[in-house]
């Protein structure tokens, strides 16, 4: 009997045109899903690798840009310190001169060379504070009676 059933199928198929078998929609979906999933998994794996590679580059790139910023700040600081150093070199050269020593002695300490009569003028416009004379006069320029006379005239004015 099994032979007859196979014979019947063959005769039926001989009478018809041979059409290729078309899978139904559910079978197509089942077959397409694995290949589609493979492509998606492949894309996801590739995306994951790219993200991992980018993550590995982020730290060194951040450090590189931070180092560039530090370098630029240090270059600016170095230029400023070089200008300041040049100014100090000029100041040192000026301090080593005798003229600077004499001028500083007169201006800051009200010192005068021996044999010179010092005068302090006060009350000039633009003077906020009158300079204070410290120390003793040399005594060589005026005698005691001349000093007393000068003091008396100063008090009477």
C-alpha positions in Angstrom: 0.0 0.0 0.0 2.8 2.3 0.7 3.8 1.8 -2.9 0.5 2.9 -4.2 0.4 6.1 -2.3 3.8 7.1 -3.6 2.6 6.2 -7.1 -0.4 8.4 -6.8 1.8 11.4 -5.8 4.0 10.9 -8.8 1.1 10.8 -11.2 -0.4 13.8 -9.7 2.9 15.7 -10.0 3.4 14.5 -13.6 0.1 16.0 -14.7 0.8 19.4 -13.2 3.4 21.8 -13.9 6.3 21.6 -11.6 6.2 24.7 -9.5 8.9 25.5 -7.0 7.8 25.2 -3.5 7.3 28.6 -1.8 7.5 28.6 1.9 4.7 30.4 3.7 5.3 33.7 5.4 5.9 32.3 8.9 8.7 30.0 7.5 10.2 33.0 5.6 10.3 35.0 8.8 11.9 32.2 10.7 14.6 31.8 8.1 15.2 35.5 7.7 15.4 36.1 11.4 18.7 34.2 12.0 20.5 36.0 9.1 19.1 39.3 10.2 20.1 38.7 13.8 23.6 37.7 12.7 24.0 41.0 10.9 22.6 42.9 13.9 24.9 41.0 16.2 27.8 41.7 13.9 27.0 45.3 13.8 26.5 45.5 17.5 29.9 43.7 18.1 31.6 46.2 15.7 29.9 49.1 17.4 31.1 47.8 20.8 34.6 47.5 19.5 34.6 51.0 18.2 33.2 52.3 21.5 35.8 50.4 23.5 38.6 51.8 21.2 37.2 55.3 21.6 37.1 54.9 25.4 40.7 53.8 25.4 41.7 57.0 23.5 39.7 59.4 25.6 42.0 59.3 28.7 45.2 59.9 26.7 43.6 62.6 24.6 42.3 64.4 27.7 45.8 64.3 29.2 47.3 65.5 26.0 45.1 68.6 25.9 45.6 69.3 29.6 49.4 69.1 29.0 49.1 71.5 26.1 47.2 74.0 28.4 49.9 73.6 31.1 52.6 74.2 28.6 51.0 77.4 27.3 50.6 78.6 30.9 54.2 77.8 31.7 55.4 79.6 28.5 53.5 82.7 29.5 54.8 82.5 33.1 58.4 82.1 31.7 58.0 85.1 29.5 56.7 87.2 32.4 59.6 86.0 34.6 62.1 86.8 31.9 60.8 90.4 31.7 60.9 90.6 35.5 64.5 89.3 35.5 65.5 91.9 32.9 64.0 94.6 35.1 65.9 93.3 38.1 69.1 93.2 36.1 68.6 96.9 35.2 67.9 97.7 38.9 71.1 95.9 40.0 73.1 97.8 37.4 71.6 101.1 38.7 72.2 100.2 42.3 75.9 99.6 41.7 76.4 103.2 40.6 77.6 105.9 43.0 74.9 108.3 41.8 72.1 105.9 42.9 73.7 105.5 46.4 73.9 109.3 46.8 70.3 109.9 45.6 68.9 107.2 47.8 70.8 108.5 50.8 69.3 112.0 50.2 65.8 110.9 49.4 65.2 108.1 51.9 67.5 108.9 54.8 67.9 112.8 54.4 71.7 112.4 54.4 73.9 115.1 52.9 77.5 115.2 52.2 79.8 116.7 54.9 80.0 120.5 54.8 76.6 121.0 53.2 73.8 122.8 55.1 70.5 120.8 54.9 67.2 122.6 54.5 63.7 121.0 54.8 60.9 122.8 53.1 57.5 122.0 54.3 54.0 123.1 53.3 54.5 122.9 49.6 51.4 122.1 47.5 51.2 118.4 46.7 53.0 117.3 49.8 50.9 114.9 51.8 53.4 114.4 54.5 56.3 116.5 55.5 59.6 114.6 55.7 61.1 114.1 59.1 64.7 115.1 59.7 66.5 112.8 62.0 70.0 112.9 63.2 72.2 115.8 64.4 73.5 118.6 62.3 77.1 118.6 61.5 77.8 121.8 63.4 80.6 122.9 61.2 78.7 125.3 59.1 77.1 127.6 61.8 78.4 128.7 65.1 76.3 128.5 68.3 75.4 132.3 68.3 74.4 132.1 64.7 72.2 129.1 65.4 70.5 130.8 68.3 69.9 133.9 66.1 68.5 131.7 63.3 66.2 129.9 65.9 65.0 133.3 67.3 64.2 134.6 63.8 62.4 131.4 62.9 60.2 131.6 66.0 59.3 135.2 65.5 58.0 134.6 62.0 
